[in-house]
C-alpha cells in the first residue's frame, strides 16, 4: 500500500433485523418512561394557584384556605386600605405593591386571602391569587414571563418574606418590583407579608453598618427593597378588648352559644396559657371551643 494512502476506519456492518427490533423496543420503553412535557399554565382554571418552580408551572388550588373578611377584627384600617388598592387593580386602575409587616398572628396573610376573595365576589373572576414560596423567589422573573401575556390580572403573594446575611435572592425581587429592563407587567401586583418592616433582622442591619467599608451603602442596598413597595401596612399586637372582639365575632359567626362572661373567661385563660394575644391565638381558641361544643368552623 502506498505511503500516502489514507487510513480510513473500518465500516461497521449494517444492523440486522433482530438488532433493529431490539433498539426499537428500547426506544419505545424510554419514551414511556420519559415524563410528559409540562402543561401550559391556564391562569383562568382557578382563582388560586401555587407556583411550582421546579416544573415552571402554576398548580391550581381547588379551595383557598381563608377566613371571611368580616371576621378579621382589629385591622379595620388595614383591611379597608388593602381592599381599595386591590379593587383598583382589578378594575385596571393604578395600584401599589403592598408589604404587610408587623406582629405575628395578627392576620397579615389572612387579610391578603380575604381581600382577594372579597374583590372576586364583587368583580367575579377578575383576579387570580398566586402564591410563590420564599425559597423560589429567584424564579420570579420566569413566573412573570408566563403572566405577561395572560388576559387576567394576578396578585403574586409571598408569605413570611425575609432575608439573611448570605441571601442574594432579594435582588431578583428588587429588579422585578421596579427598575428591571422589562419591569413588572401591568397585569401583576406583588403582595408580601413579613414580621420585619425592612425584611431583614435588626442585628443584620447593625452588622452591615459595622463591617462594611461604606456602611450606609451596604445597608441601603438591602433596606431599599422595602421601599419598592408603595403600600406599607403595619400590624401591631392587639389589646384585650380587640382580642375579645375577635373571639365574640367568631363565636357568633359559627353559632357557638356561650354566655359572654364565660366566653371571655375561657378566652382569657387560653391567652394566659399561650402567653400572648393575637388573631391566631383567638382562632386557635375558637377551634378548641367549637370542637367542645360540636360546631364546625369550615
Steps between C-alpha positions, in 0.01 A plus 500: 500500500648840407618714792261783423186282499257627770415256779116501513325334796326176435133536403283316753262245357136598460281400793290194436124489546517353852732777622276769351199345672679504839602864453142587409367341819761685710403831340131433564569414865700819551217699344253352747730571797567860400292755694234679296577859401369755751146608427447862410390707801135603473454802726124482446474142629453611863508802729804379696832346397834396644808564288680170435851632441653157438274437198437862401121484522203613704323241715130589542349495850144369513420674830703783652540478878368832626283681754206724397613861497231612746650273768836679497479736796744759626641569152219710355728772357735247343204305365343803335831626356602166351152437360491838326847449353410150377165605356661784304745249356218259408327785314812576299593814694845581647579319826802438723694192601429444869710391798304384804738497795484474875400278791464126454152355476318829440342395171744621233474196273133451591428855386665448160288191433182656639539816291560291188177308569302819564622670182417192295157483662432859393674464162467131408808335352698822489803388701717193538698458824837331446716397795875480449712345773779700656768257375376530140538877465789463258252350252266799527610642162400170338156516662452858384600399148212250502257760635608783271275407208215345699160663474433499875630711784690326779624575850828316564530442873796396717439418866757557776752680280840572655870473414814392683866600463595271212173527312516677164158400371371841605670635188258306278204648684653848500545500123148372440322745729661795330803575287540186288519526122160337453357620830188362662214423260203733535283194566702390806514637853732370774390463864728376778466444873787523746568537870767757407433841354832503312494125423825442691572460871624798700824321591565448127463873438738582786749238380495646148570846645785381718687286243452679168752742348213731424238408765217715367525353150518140627182541701325705233521222239293260709278744688403672173313185399216587738484845339392332174167425665280803452258391771615414854245364745609452862346238730547535875424282802136528603364611834258303718186664360601425140585141595154455654337663196673247272377207709145631536483557125613144429260354756206686350595407142527128580196482727688420822252596770702579813417778752724802443654490849587131464634552149730779615617306806592196291665720236705674768613166641598380151695820442695451823601147402630630166674802647369738235196656336454498124258408226669161470458429873133605476445264205669211680278559803189502280601171339532344847173654617310394186630145532380478858156628400470279191507791253677516164708804405561423132 
